[in-house]
Amino acid sequence: MFMPQFIAAISLIVPDYDQGIEFYVGLMGFELIEDTPLSEDKRWVLVAPLGSTETRLLLARASNEAQEEVIGEQAGDRVFLFLETYDFETDYAIMQRAGILFLEEPREEPYGMVVKWRDPFGNKWDLIERY
């Protein structure tokens, strides 16, 4: 019997849980799905764009030097995450007002409108509206 699967979470290494929440929830408007203490220094922090029903970001605080070294470089200087929208112009304007660091001007591609941006931790993202 076929049982559907989906990616539930992608681990995103951040320097601090609260800094991650401040950016993704406070500035980007993502929803804080869960913030559960697991130990004295570890938490299970899930965030997702409003309305997202499957994939979440697990904000994982770097706990050693090797993890600290890859903050913002988990994709080796490539775009790491893709935020899809149904209203590119509105979301782009909101992100501009919020002070998001854009790495280029919006561009039209065969698949849709796209702009590359960076979070404060160094991760590269694409904001995309598909045609």
BELVEN-V387947 format. One record per residue. OMEGA is omega as a letter, one per 40 degrees, with the letter a starting at -180 (* if undefined). Layout:
omega={OMEGA;OMEGA}
This chain:
omega={i;i;a;i;i;i;a;a;i;a;i;a;i;a;a;a;a;i;i;i;a;a;a;i;a;a;a;i;i;i;i;a;a;i;a;i;i;i;a;a;a;i;i;a;i;i;i;i;i;i;i;a;a;a;i;i;i;i;a;i;i;a;i;a;i;i;i;a;a;i;i;a;a;i;i;i;i;i;a;a;a;i;a;a;i;a;a;a;a;a;i;i;i;a;i;i;a;i;i;i;i;a;a;i;i;a;i;i;i;a;a;i;a;i;i;i;a;i;a;a;i;a;i;a;i;i;a;i;a;i;*}
